[in-house]
Amino acid sequence: MSRFEPKPPWLKVRAPGGETYQAIKSTLRTLDLHTVCEEARCPNVGECWREGTATVMLLGDVCTRGCRFCAVTTGSPRGAVDVREPEHVARAIARMGLAYVVLTMVNRDDLLDGGAEHVATTVRRLHALRPDILIEALVGDFCGRLGDVATVVAGAPDVFAHNVEVVRSQTRALRDARASFDQSLAVLRHAKACAPERPTKSSIMVGVGETDEEVFEALAELRAAGVDIVTIGQYLRPSDKHHPIARFVEPATFAVYEARARELGFAYAACGPLVRSSYRAAEVFVRSALGRGGAAAPGATVEERLAEAERGAAAAAAGLATETAAAVGLVPADRLRRPAERTP
């Protein structure tokens, strides 16, 4: 099925826009932050940004994996890491009126810890600057190294997320050879064991060749691994070089998936054609599960949650205005160049 064939009406969305969306987009460009919302061409980017949720990608924009469903650039970063990024990203996000941020990452198999400490450091620093913001860490599988999983959990993200991506039978066809369904389950199981009180989350794409029964089996395995939150959405082919779409799953079928997830005991499930891993609807559940109160309590309106986020951003900006970069160990950019490259 070509990506240029007409899509069903339930997959059509409004072009992104609105004051909050434009403000976030402008800020992201100014601060040179990479977002999965844009890199992965998410159809919900307008909805999420308008409601104060965004997904920021750490460790660059080049992934060492070559999954056949993903639009993110594949290559070899050759061990390159911007050591200033955790501080830079934390400061940037702290100033933005976001209520919920997903810190995700490209796979970095070229790094000894896969980037785990880098992610944990970013989470810790952002929490220090914005205690009100909810942080989800959506990470890779670290090649199954559970010590690296524990490192991320130790950073204390409000939600630990790792995606199995597709059902077991489609894993080999779509995911990089270094990934496996069982390895992903082990990552999720260990994250839950490290911090039982915190929600864990995973996501499945459908429409790649699976059966509904295989979706039910995947849900059962995720729940058995202690996963609390699950999202299921329609796979949309980024280009003709990517894996073809096998079917467009109808909204009624997604409703069946969601009902089965509830039967299995998931605390929260979001299932729909346009649902993605970082779908903003989970924010309300997470806020409730973690007992976050204030103006941004679970029943608060979008406007109330955004107002609280703006207050948090203003307080963070005021605090950062009185803090020098050297005080937090932020090395000036020109110090990172070789002497011959420095501007006289």
C-alpha positions in Angstrom: 0.0 0.0 0.0 1.6 3.3 -1.1 1.8 6.2 1.4 0.3 8.3 -1.4 -3.0 6.4 -1.5 -6.0 8.2 0.0 -6.3 7.7 3.7 -9.5 6.9 5.5 -11.4 10.0 6.8 -10.6 9.1 10.4 -6.9 9.7 9.7 -7.4 13.3 8.6 -6.3 16.0 11.0 -6.3 19.8 11.0 -3.1 21.6 10.0 -1.3 22.6 13.3 -1.8 26.2 14.5 -2.8 28.4 17.3 -1.0 30.8 19.6 0.5 28.2 22.0 1.6 26.0 19.1 3.3 28.9 17.3 5.0 30.1 20.5 6.4 26.6 21.2 7.5 26.1 17.6 9.3 29.4 17.6 11.0 28.7 21.0 12.1 25.2 19.9 13.7 26.7 16.7 15.4 29.5 18.7 16.8 27.1 21.2 17.8 24.5 18.5 15.9 21.6 20.2 15.1 18.5 18.3 11.6 17.1 18.8 10.2 13.7 17.8 6.9 15.5 17.2 8.6 16.9 14.0 11.3 14.3 13.3 8.8 11.4 13.3 6.1 13.6 11.6 3.5 13.0 14.3 -0.1 13.8 13.3 -0.9 15.1 16.8 1.8 17.8 16.9 -0.7 20.6 16.8 -3.0 19.1 19.4 -0.2 18.3 21.9 1.7 21.6 21.5 -1.5 23.6 21.9 -2.1 21.7 25.2 1.3 22.2 26.6 2.9 18.8 25.8 6.0 18.2 23.7 8.6 15.5 23.1 12.2 16.6 23.0 14.9 14.3 21.6 18.3 14.0 23.3 21.7 12.9 22.1 21.4 14.3 18.7 19.2 13.5 15.7 21.1 10.5 14.3 20.1 7.0 15.5 22.4 4.0 15.4 19.4 1.7 14.7 17.7 1.1 11.3 14.1 0.3 12.1 11.9 0.0 9.0 9.1 2.1 10.3 11.0 5.2 11.6 11.7 8.5 9.9 14.5 9.5 12.2 17.9 9.6 10.4 20.1 6.5 10.7 23.9 6.6 10.9 26.9 6.6 13.2 27.4 9.6 15.5 30.9 8.1 16.3 30.6 8.6 20.0 29.9 12.3 19.7 28.0 13.7 22.7 27.2 17.3 23.6 28.0 17.3 27.3 26.3 20.7 27.6 23.0 19.3 26.4 21.4 18.2 29.8 21.9 21.7 31.1 20.9 23.4 27.9 17.8 21.3 27.4 16.7 21.7 31.1 17.1 25.4 31.0 15.3 25.7 27.7 12.3 23.6 28.7 12.1 25.2 32.1 11.4 28.5 30.4 8.7 27.1 28.3 5.0 26.9 29.3 4.9 23.1 29.2 3.0 21.0 31.6 4.2 17.6 30.5 7.4 16.9 28.6 8.6 13.6 27.1 12.4 13.3 27.0 13.2 10.7 24.5 16.4 9.7 22.7 17.8 8.3 19.6 19.5 4.9 20.1 23.2 5.4 20.8 24.7 1.9 20.6 28.1 3.7 20.1 28.1 4.8 23.7 29.2 2.6 26.6 26.0 3.2 28.6 23.8 3.9 25.6 23.3 7.5 26.8 21.5 6.4 30.1 23.4 8.8 32.4 22.9 11.7 29.9 19.1 11.2 30.0 19.1 10.8 33.8 21.1 14.0 34.3 18.7 15.9 32.0 15.7 14.6 34.1 17.3 15.6 37.4 18.3 19.1 36.2 14.8 19.8 34.7 13.1 18.6 37.9 15.3 20.9 39.9 14.4 23.9 37.8 10.7 23.0 37.3 9.3 20.9 40.2 5.8 21.3 38.7 6.5 19.8 35.3 5.8 16.1 34.7 8.7 14.3 32.9 8.4 11.1 31.0 11.6 9.4 29.9 11.0 7.4 26.7 14.2 5.5 26.1 15.7 2.7 24.0 16.5 -0.8 25.1 20.2 -0.2 25.9 20.9 -3.6 24.2 19.3 -5.2 27.2 21.8 -3.9 29.8 19.6 -3.6 32.9 22.2 -1.5 34.7 21.6 1.2 32.2 17.9 0.9 32.6 18.4 1.4 36.4 20.5 4.5 35.7 17.6 6.2 33.9 15.1 5.2 36.6 17.5 6.6 39.2 17.1 10.0 37.5 13.5 9.9 38.8 11.4 10.5 35.8 7.7 10.6 36.6 7.1 7.9 34.0 9.5 5.4 32.5 8.6 4.5 28.9 10.0 2.1 26.4 8.1 0.9 23.3 7.8 -2.6 22.1 6.7 -0.9 18.8 4.9 -3.9 17.2 3.6 -7.3 18.1 6.0 -10.2 18.6 5.5 -11.7 15.1 6.3 -8.4 13.3 9.4 -7.5 15.4 12.0 -9.0 13.1 10.4 -7.4 10.0 10.2 -3.9 11.4 12.7 -3.4 14.2 16.5 -3.3 14.1 18.2 -6.7 14.5 19.6 -5.6 17.9 16.1 -5.2 19.3 13.7 -8.0 20.3 10.3 -8.3 21.9 11.6 -10.2 24.9 14.5 -7.7 25.4 12.0 -4.9 25.5 9.8 -6.7 28.0 12.9 -7.2 30.2 13.6 -3.5 30.1 10.1 -2.6 31.2 10.0 -5.3 33.9 13.3 -4.1 35.4 12.2 -0.5 35.4 9.1 -1.4 37.3 11.2 -3.5 39.8 13.5 -0.5 40.3 10.7 1.9 41.1 7.3 0.1 41.7 5.6 3.3 42.7 6.2 5.0 39.3 4.1 4.3 36.2 5.7 2.4 33.3 4.5 2.8 29.7 4.8 1.2 26.3 3.3 1.5 22.8 2.2 -0.6 19.9 1.8 0.3 16.2 -0.8 -1.6 14.3 -1.5 -2.0 10.6 1.8 -3.6 9.8 0.6 -7.2 9.3 -0.5 -8.3 12.7 -3.8 -9.9 13.7 -6.1 -8.7 16.4 -5.4 -11.8 18.4 -1.6 -10.9 18.3 -2.4 -7.5 19.6 -4.3 -9.1 22.5 -1.4 -11.3 23.2 1.1 -8.4 23.2 -1.2 -6.5 25.6 -1.2 -9.5 28.0 2.6 -9.8 27.9 3.0 -6.1 28.6 0.7 -6.2 31.5 2.5 -9.3 32.9 5.7 -7.3 32.7 4.1 -4.7 35.0 3.4 -2.0 32.4 0.7 0.5 33.7 0.1 2.6 30.6 -0.3 1.4 27.0 -1.0 3.3 23.8 -1.9 1.7 20.4 -2.1 3.7 17.2 -2.1 3.3 13.4 1.2 2.9 11.6 1.6 5.6 8.9 4.4 5.0 6.4 6.9 7.9 6.4 8.1 7.2 2.8 8.1 4.5 0.1 11.4 3.2 1.5 9.7 2.3 4.8 7.6 -0.8 5.6 4.3 -0.7 3.8 0.9 -0.4 5.5 -0.9 -3.7 5.6 -4.2 -2.3 6.7 -6.0 0.7 8.1 -7.5 -0.4 11.4 -11.0 1.0 12.0 -11.8 3.1 15.1 -14.2 0.4 16.3 -11.4 -2.0 16.4 -9.3 0.4 18.5 -12.2 0.6 20.9 -12.0 -3.2 21.2 -8.2 -3.0 22.0 -8.9 -0.4 24.6 -11.6 -2.5 26.3 -9.2 -5.5 26.3 -6.5 -3.4 27.9 -8.9 -2.4 30.7 -9.9 -6.0 31.2 -6.2 -6.9 31.6 -5.7 -4.4 34.3 -3.9 -1.5 32.7 -4.3 1.6 34.7 -4.6 3.7 31.5 -5.0 2.9 27.8 -5.2 5.2 24.8 -6.1 3.4 21.6 -7.0 5.1 18.4 -5.9 5.7 14.8 -4.0 8.9 15.6 -2.8 7.9 19.0 1.0 7.9 19.4 3.4 6.9 22.1 3.6 10.4 23.6 0.0 11.1 23.2 -1.0 14.0 25.5 -4.1 12.2 26.9 -2.0 10.2 29.2 -1.0 13.3 31.1 -4.3 13.5 33.0 -3.9 9.9 34.2 -0.3 10.4 35.2 -1.1 13.5 37.2 -3.8 11.6 39.0 -1.7 8.5 39.6 1.1 10.6 41.1 -1.2 12.7 43.2 -0.2 16.0 41.7 -2.6 18.7 42.9 -2.8 22.4 42.6 -4.4 24.2 39.7 -3.3 21.4 37.4 -5.2 18.7 39.2 -6.6 15.8 37.1 -9.9 17.6 36.6 -8.4 21.0 35.7 -9.1 22.5 32.3 -6.4 22.8 29.6 -6.3 26.5 30.3 -5.7 26.0 34.1 -2.9 23.5 33.4 -1.2 25.8 31.0 -1.6 28.7 33.4 0.2 26.7 36.1 2.9 25.8 33.6 3.4 29.4 32.6 3.8 30.3 36.3 6.3 27.6 36.7 8.2 28.8 33.6 8.2 32.4 34.8 9.6 31.3 38.2 12.3 29.2 36.5 13.3 32.0 34.2 13.6 34.4 37.1 15.8 32.0 39.0 18.0 31.4 36.0 18.4 35.1 35.4 20.3 35.3 38.7 22.4 32.2 38.1 25.6 32.2 36.0 26.4 29.4 33.6 29.6 28.8 35.5 27.7 28.2 38.7 26.2 25.0 37.3 29.2 23.9 35.4 28.0 24.9 32.0 31.1 25.2 29.8 31.1 28.1 27.4 30.7 26.9 23.8 34.1 28.4 22.7 35.8 26.3 25.3 34.7 23.1 23.4 36.6 24.0 20.3 40.3 23.2 19.6 42.5 26.3 20.1 43.1 26.7 16.4 39.3 26.9 15.8 38.6 29.6 18.4 37.7 33.1 17.2 40.5 35.5 18.0 
